[in-house]
Amino acid sequence: MKIKFTKGSDNIFKDLGLPNAEELLAKAKLAVGITAIIQDRGLTQQQAARITGTSQAKISDVVRGNLDQFTIDRLIKMLMAFDQDVRIELSPKPSSRNYAVMTVATA
């Protein structure tokens, strides 16, 4: 039995046809970074909430990927509260591509 599959892009949200796919992917990557810091430091959600100036419930939402209520700016501020530098870099899109993209990269 042969299994058919379709190669997707690097953005699952785009593959699913969701609007604002680039923003959704950026928010997801920022949330992964926040979650990794919490885990790496062995913090409870309550401790993470105190550090970031938010509630435990909001930290729980970030960790579970419930990001509808969060802006990219708010997630960046959380990362900065964890003493993370955040760099935003602008560059012209290549002429070979018809659209601009937003990406989040970690060091």
N, C-alpha and C positions, 0 to 999 in steps of 0.2 A: 504494500500500500504506500502510495506516494503522498506526502503531505505538501500542500501548496502553502507558500507564505509570500508575503509582500514585504520587501525591505522598507522600513520606515525612515523618517528623517532623524535628526538628533533631537527633535522636540516632539515628545509624545502628545502634548497639547495640540500642536499643529496637526499631527497625524489623526487626532480625534475630531478635527474640524472646529475646535473651540475658538471663539473670538478672543482677541488679545493673547494669543498663544505665547508670544515672546515675553510678555509681562508675567504670565502664569509660570513660565519656566524660570524666569529670573527670581520670582518670589520663592519658588520651590527650592532653588539652589541656595538662596539666602537662609531659608528655614533649615535646610540640611546643615549648613554651617553653624547655625545657632545650636541645633540639636547636638552636633558633634562636640562643641565646646562644653555644653552641659554634661555630656557623658564623659569626656576626657578629664574634666575637673572633678567628676564625682559629685556634682551638685544635685540637690533635690530641686524640684520645680519651685518650691517656696523660696529657696536660696536664690535661684535664678531670677525669680520675680523681684526680689529685693534689689538685686544688682541692676536690673534693667528698669526698675521703677514702674513695674506693671503688676498685674495680679497673677496668682498661680494658675487661674483658669485660662488666662491669655497665653501663658507659657505652654500649658497643656495643648491649647489649640495649635500653636506653632509646631510643637513636637509631633502632633497627630496629622499635620498637614492641612488643617482647617484654616486657610489663609484668606478667605474672602474679605474678612474685616480688616486686614492689614494692608497698608500701602508699602511700596518698596522703601520709601523714606523711613517708615516706622521700623521695618526690619533692619535697615542699615543702622539706625540709632541703637537698636538692641545690640548689634554686633559691636558698635563703638563702646557701649557700656561694658562689654566684655574685653575692653582694651584691644580691639581689633582695628587696624587701619583698613579703610575702605577706599579704593581708588576707582574713579569713574573716568573712563578714557573715551574720547570722541575721535572718530576717524571716518573719512569718506568711504562710502561703499564702493566696491569694485564695479567697474562699468559692465562686467560680465553678469552681474546680478541685478534683477529688476526691482529689488526691495531692500530696505535697510533692516538691520537686525539689532537686537539688544542681547548681550551675552553677559554672564557672570562667570568669572574664573576665580579659582582659589589658588593660593600659593602653596 
